[in-house]
Amino acid sequence: MAKSRVIFHVDMNSFYASVEMAHNKALKGKPVAIAGNPKERRGIIVTSSYEARAYGVKTTMPVWEAKKLCPDLIVIPPNFPLYRKMSAKIFKRLAEFTPIIEPVSIDEGYMDVTNHPTHPVKLAKQVQQALLKELDIPCSIGIGPNKFLAKTASDMKKPLGITILRIRDLPQKLWPLPIDKMYGVGKKTAEKMRKLNIQTIGDLAKADVYALSKMLGINGERLIQRANGIDPRRVDPDAVHDFKSIGNSTTLPYDTIDEAKIKQVLANLTERVEERLYRRHLKGKTVQLMIRYYDRKTITRSKKLQQYVQTKEEILPVILYLLEEHWNRKPVRLLGVTVQDLLEEKYVVEQLDLFTYEKRNREIAMEKTVERLKEKYGERAFVNWKDEPFTDEESELYRTSFQKDFLDDYKEIDE
């Protein structure tokens, strides 16, 4: 008989704020919030400490509203290099408990501890205490027989919670919850489900597969399985390399219709996408532009190309074409550039004549030289400062943790 799996989902509590507190002990026990450009009226709370949450401070809340609720709130701009460095340390420490770990974002990941000799609850306490004592980072851990139940369990008790969720626990612990509380069910999906009279997770568990699949496609059947505690996905240490897309986005310092500034931001974003594609030896065949307007309405428009692309020179003209075709000239708040349909360079076959081949070889040699210099002198070594349309303060990036190409950096840490 096959041994039942034991999966941990380790989720850092208020990660960005916790890292700031670990970095600056004077912040301990105080209401702290991380916000993009906190001095600007557009500043939005990215995360906050539990002391701040006690006042009602929430993620995505405007800074002015948060300060109204908590006058003593300490607002700090995000420091992503610091967070990434801490993330790498965390996953390196987790890898000492088991090599079977799968980072899924900067502050959470799965561990397969099925064959660990220590009892799961005792082991979870050891993991939790190791991160707290050695790195000063609190976490919650969910324990389950699969990834879905472990993830669901980790959300049930925060901060510093350890929760077990087994299939036999579902009728009491999971099924009574509203359908929009289920991991993997967003607001729009929940609205569709309610039209089928699916109000709770228990209703979903008993739902008609055909009816839900007709509405949601293959995801309908998958969600029914999840509600019944079925999730065959394994913890995959190599999943971080399975990129479907690589993209960068930034919220602008202020809503703007200045076309020159918008194009420069897109150029900067495209350059970062190029760097990440090059770093992972990937090329893509679809280029996507994302625009979020002043009223939060968001559009994404893409163009599939005949050949795979990787460089800024190849990607940016497509982005500018999409901008010209689809921007309605209303004020823009956020911009994003993404390359999709990715394939490793070695699998991309190009029909090149001799002249193009030699030219590309020279370009590759130059790219490798630039990459080495950037590694030595930093990412900003080749910035043309005349092209920067914003001040240093305005150009502060408000990035998201969906970027996953740094999640295996923990393997390269040398103590």
Secondary structure, 3 states (H helix, E strand, C coil): CCCCCCEEEEEECCHHHHHHHHHCHHHCCCCEEEECCCCCCCCEEEEECHHHHCCCCCCCCEHHHHHHHCCCCEEECCCHHHHHHHHHHHHHHHCCCCCCEEEEECCEEEEECCCCCCCHHHHHHHHHHHHHHHHCCCEEEEEECCHHHHHHHHCCCCCCCEEECCHHHHHHHCCCCEHHHCCCCCHHHHHHHHCCCCCEHHHHHCCCHHHHHHHHCHHHHHHHHHHCCCCCCCCCCCHHHCCCEEEEEEEEEEEECCHHHHHHHHHHHHHHHHHHHHHCCEEEEEEEEEEEECCCCEEEEEEEEEEEECCHHHHHHHHHHHHHHHCCCCCEEEEEEEEEEEEEHHHCCCCCCHHHHHHHHHHHHHHHHHHHHHHHHCHHHHCCHHHCCCCCCCCCCCCCCCCCCCCCHHHHCCC
